[in-house]
Every structure is written in C-alpha cells, then in structure tokens.
Amino acid sequence: MKTPIFITFEGGEGTGKTTQLGLLQKRLEKLGREVTLTREPGGTPLGVEIRRHLVANSNDPPVPTAELFLYAADRAQHVEGVIKPALAAGHVVLCDRYADATVAYQGFGRGLDRSLINELNKIATGGLWPKRTLLIELDHSEGVRRSLAREAALDEAESRFEEEEAAFHKRVAEGYRALMKENRDRFRLIDGDGTVEEVEVRVWEALKDLFGEAS
C-alpha cells in the first residue's frame, strides 16, 4: 500500500480551487495513485444537507455562531466518514477547504473568537491535519466576480458568501495570510492569476516533492 497523503486547497471565492483539484486528481491517477476528491462543506450525505444551509441564499441564514457550529458538524462527519477511511486505504485525499477555512471565514471574516474556533477544529478534526495546504490567492474582487458569474448559470446558486461586502472578503484574505505565516511548513502560496494551465504548473511545483516517483 502506498503512503497516504492528505492535501487541502484553500482560498477565497472564485480562485479556481475546484478546477485545479480536478486537474490534480487526473495527474495523480495517471501516476497510479488512488485519489479521493472531496470538499467542505458537503463531503458526506449529511454534509450535503448542511451545505444547503451554509452557502445557499436564504431568508433565514444562520447567525455567525450557528454557522460556526454547522461547519464543525460537517467537518466531524467528513473526517470520520470520508477522510480517515480513505487515508487508511492508502489514498491521496484532496479536499476543497478544511479547518483553515473556518479560521479565515468565521474567525477573521465574522470576528468570532479564535480560541473557540481552534477548540472546535480540534474536536472536529480529531487532530487530523493535512500534509500540505495550497493557498490559491487572487484579488478578492476578481474572485467574487468570477464566482458570481459561475453561480448565475446554476439552477440553485450558492452565492451567500459572494454577496458579502468587500471588507468581509478582505478580512478573509488577511486571515489566510496570517494562517500561512503561522504554518509555514504546511502552507504553499499559489498565484491564482493567469491561465488554468499556468496555475496548474504552479500547483504541481508546490506538490511534486510529496510524490518522489513523479518529481
């Protein structure tokens, strides 16, 4: 069995995380790796239900503290139901957002207590953290524009966070930068500006050392 590797992608709205995760999955599968591609929120059947309350527009959106607990519930189910079993099977787990997102969005963005968030993350993750986290960075106004354009084409738009004020997205970006400084060994910064192919090259450069046979 090959060594399991847990990798997360983080970033604001519209940075291209989902596209790059799909491309990375294909690359790794060509290298003979078993890959589990997942996301938060919504990586489990329960998580799909929770996601609807978190990201969809609503006349009764969760208040910040309720939002925080919903993310923690989603994560606890996700870790036990998807991530840990996949790692136990020797997979590479690629996750679109994880516990860092809660610090950036609910901590820096919403202004909730960081110590409370850290404690909930500790409980929900069971101490499981990724081997590497890629932070794809793009000007927040451009990212929101891209994301809103994408959501406009969907039957059920998930644009609750996109419609937050610009100051919120600026705080989230600052939160991610702070997390990167606190976790330099784990984080890698990826410039999200450019073509899909250019960003794909940057992503692989930041990860290929984890896959010795491919570097």
C-alpha positions as CSV (number, residue, x, y, z in Angstrom):
1,M,0.0,0.0,0.0
2,K,1.3,3.4,-0.9
3,T,1.8,6.1,1.7
4,P,-1.4,8.1,2.2
5,I,-1.2,11.9,1.7
6,F,-3.8,14.5,2.8
7,I,-3.7,17.7,0.8
8,T,-6.1,20.7,1.2
9,F,-6.8,23.6,-1.1
10,E,-7.7,27.0,0.4
11,G,-8.6,30.4,-0.9
12,G,-11.4,32.9,-1.3
13,E,-14.3,32.9,-3.7
14,G,-13.6,32.2,-7.4
15,T,-9.9,31.4,-7.0
16,G,-10.1,28.3,-9.2
17,K,-9.7,25.7,-6.4
18,T,-12.2,23.3,-7.8
19,T,-10.8,23.4,-11.3
20,Q,-7.2,22.8,-10.0
21,L,-8.3,20.0,-7.7
22,G,-9.9,18.2,-10.7
23,L,-6.7,18.6,-12.8
24,L,-4.5,17.4,-9.9
25,Q,-6.7,14.3,-9.4
26,K,-6.3,13.3,-13.1
27,R,-2.5,13.8,-12.9
28,L,-2.2,11.7,-9.8
29,E,-4.4,8.9,-11.2
30,K,-2.1,8.8,-14.3
31,L,0.8,8.2,-11.8
32,G,-1.1,5.2,-10.4
33,R,-2.3,6.8,-7.2
34,E,-5.8,6.2,-5.8
35,V,-7.4,9.6,-5.2
36,T,-10.3,10.7,-3.0
37,L,-11.6,14.1,-4.1
38,T,-13.8,15.7,-1.6
39,R,-14.9,19.1,-0.2
40,E,-16.2,21.0,2.8
41,P,-18.9,21.6,3.4
42,G,-20.7,18.8,1.7
43,G,-18.4,15.8,1.5
44,T,-20.9,13.4,3.0
45,P,-24.7,12.9,2.7
46,L,-25.2,14.7,5.9
47,G,-22.8,17.4,4.8
48,V,-24.8,18.0,1.6
49,E,-27.8,18.9,3.8
50,I,-25.7,21.1,6.0
51,R,-24.2,22.8,2.9
52,R,-27.6,24.0,1.8
53,H,-28.0,26.0,4.9
54,L,-24.5,27.4,4.8
55,V,-23.9,28.6,1.2
56,A,-27.3,29.0,-0.4
57,N,-29.2,32.3,-0.3
58,S,-31.9,32.2,2.3
59,N,-34.4,34.4,4.1
60,D,-33.3,32.9,7.3
61,P,-29.5,32.4,7.1
62,P,-27.6,31.0,10.1
63,V,-26.3,33.6,12.5
64,P,-22.4,33.6,12.8
65,T,-22.3,31.3,15.9
66,A,-24.7,28.8,14.3
67,E,-22.7,29.0,11.1
68,L,-19.6,28.1,13.0
69,F,-21.2,25.0,14.7
70,L,-22.7,23.8,11.4
71,Y,-19.2,23.9,9.8
72,A,-17.9,21.9,12.8
73,A,-20.6,19.3,12.5
74,D,-20.0,18.9,8.8
75,R,-16.2,18.5,9.4
76,A,-16.6,15.9,12.2
77,Q,-18.8,13.8,9.9
78,H,-16.5,14.3,7.0
79,V,-13.3,13.3,8.8
80,E,-14.8,10.1,10.3
81,G,-16.8,9.1,7.3
82,V,-14.6,10.0,4.3
83,I,-11.1,11.3,5.1
84,K,-9.9,8.8,7.7
85,P,-11.1,5.7,5.8
86,A,-9.6,7.0,2.5
87,L,-6.2,7.6,4.2
88,A,-6.4,4.2,5.9
89,A,-6.8,2.7,2.4
90,G,-3.6,4.5,1.2
91,H,-5.3,7.1,-0.9
92,V,-4.3,10.7,-1.7
93,V,-7.1,12.8,-0.2
94,L,-7.6,16.1,-2.0
95,C,-10.0,18.4,-0.1
96,D,-11.5,21.6,-1.2
97,R,-11.3,23.6,2.0
98,Y,-10.8,22.3,5.6
99,A,-10.4,23.7,9.1
100,D,-8.2,26.6,7.9
101,A,-11.3,28.0,6.1
102,T,-13.2,28.2,9.4
103,V,-10.5,30.3,10.9
104,A,-10.3,32.6,7.9
105,Y,-14.1,33.0,7.3
106,Q,-15.7,32.7,10.8
107,G,-12.7,34.0,12.7
108,F,-11.3,36.8,10.6
109,G,-14.3,37.3,8.4
110,R,-17.0,37.1,11.0
111,G,-14.9,38.2,14.0
112,L,-15.7,35.1,16.1
113,D,-13.5,34.1,19.0
114,R,-10.3,32.4,17.7
115,S,-9.8,30.2,20.7
116,L,-13.4,28.8,20.4
117,I,-12.8,28.1,16.7
118,N,-9.5,26.4,17.5
119,E,-11.2,24.2,20.1
120,L,-14.0,23.2,17.8
121,N,-11.5,22.5,15.0
122,K,-9.5,20.3,17.4
123,I,-12.6,18.3,18.3
124,A,-14.0,18.1,14.7
125,T,-10.7,17.1,13.1
126,G,-9.7,14.7,15.8
127,G,-6.2,16.2,15.4
128,L,-6.0,15.3,11.7
129,W,-4.3,18.0,9.7
130,P,-3.1,17.9,6.1
131,K,0.4,17.2,5.0
132,R,0.3,20.3,2.8
133,T,-2.1,23.1,2.2
134,L,-2.2,25.2,-1.0
135,L,-3.5,28.7,-0.7
136,I,-4.6,29.9,-4.1
137,E,-4.6,33.7,-3.9
138,L,-6.4,36.1,-6.3
139,D,-7.6,39.6,-5.9
140,H,-10.8,39.2,-3.9
141,S,-12.9,41.5,-6.2
142,E,-11.9,39.5,-9.2
143,G,-12.5,36.2,-7.4
144,V,-16.0,37.3,-6.4
145,R,-16.8,38.5,-9.9
146,R,-15.7,35.1,-11.4
147,S,-17.7,33.2,-8.8
148,L,-20.9,35.2,-9.2
149,A,-20.7,34.7,-13.0
150,R,-20.4,30.9,-12.5
151,E,-23.2,30.8,-10.0
152,A,-25.6,32.8,-12.3
153,A,-25.6,29.8,-14.6
154,L,-26.7,27.4,-12.0
155,D,-30.3,26.5,-11.1
156,E,-29.5,26.8,-7.3
157,A,-26.9,29.5,-6.7
158,E,-24.6,29.1,-3.8
159,S,-23.7,32.8,-3.5
160,R,-24.3,33.7,0.1
161,F,-20.7,34.4,0.8
162,E,-20.0,36.0,-2.6
163,E,-22.7,38.6,-1.7
164,E,-20.9,39.7,1.5
165,E,-19.4,43.2,1.5
166,A,-15.9,43.7,0.1
167,A,-14.5,44.3,3.6
168,F,-15.5,40.8,4.6
169,H,-13.5,39.3,1.7
170,K,-10.6,41.5,2.6
171,R,-10.6,40.2,6.1
172,V,-10.8,36.6,4.9
173,A,-7.8,37.1,2.7
174,E,-5.9,38.7,5.6
175,G,-6.9,35.7,7.7
176,Y,-5.4,33.2,5.2
177,R,-2.2,35.2,5.0
178,A,-1.9,35.1,8.8
179,L,-2.5,31.3,8.8
180,M,0.2,30.9,6.2
181,K,2.7,32.8,8.4
182,E,1.7,30.6,11.4
183,N,2.1,27.4,9.5
184,R,4.9,27.9,7.0
185,D,5.9,24.3,6.9
186,R,2.5,23.2,5.7
187,F,1.3,26.1,3.5
188,R,2.3,27.0,0.0
189,L,1.2,30.2,-1.7
190,I,-0.1,29.8,-5.3
191,D,-0.7,32.8,-7.5
192,G,-4.2,32.3,-8.9
193,D,-3.8,34.9,-11.7
194,G,-3.2,33.6,-15.2
195,T,-4.5,30.8,-17.4
196,V,-5.7,27.5,-15.9
197,E,-2.6,25.8,-17.4
198,E,-0.3,28.3,-15.8
199,V,-1.8,27.8,-12.4
200,E,-1.8,24.1,-12.8
201,V,2.0,24.2,-13.3
202,R,2.4,26.3,-10.1
203,V,0.2,23.8,-8.2
204,W,2.3,20.8,-9.3
205,E,5.6,22.6,-8.5
206,A,4.3,23.1,-4.9
207,L,3.4,19.4,-4.5
208,K,5.7,17.3,-6.6
209,D,8.2,16.8,-3.8
210,L,5.5,14.7,-2.0
211,F,5.5,12.3,-4.9
212,G,9.1,11.3,-5.3
213,E,8.5,9.0,-8.2
214,A,7.0,11.9,-10.2
215,S,9.4,14.7,-9.4
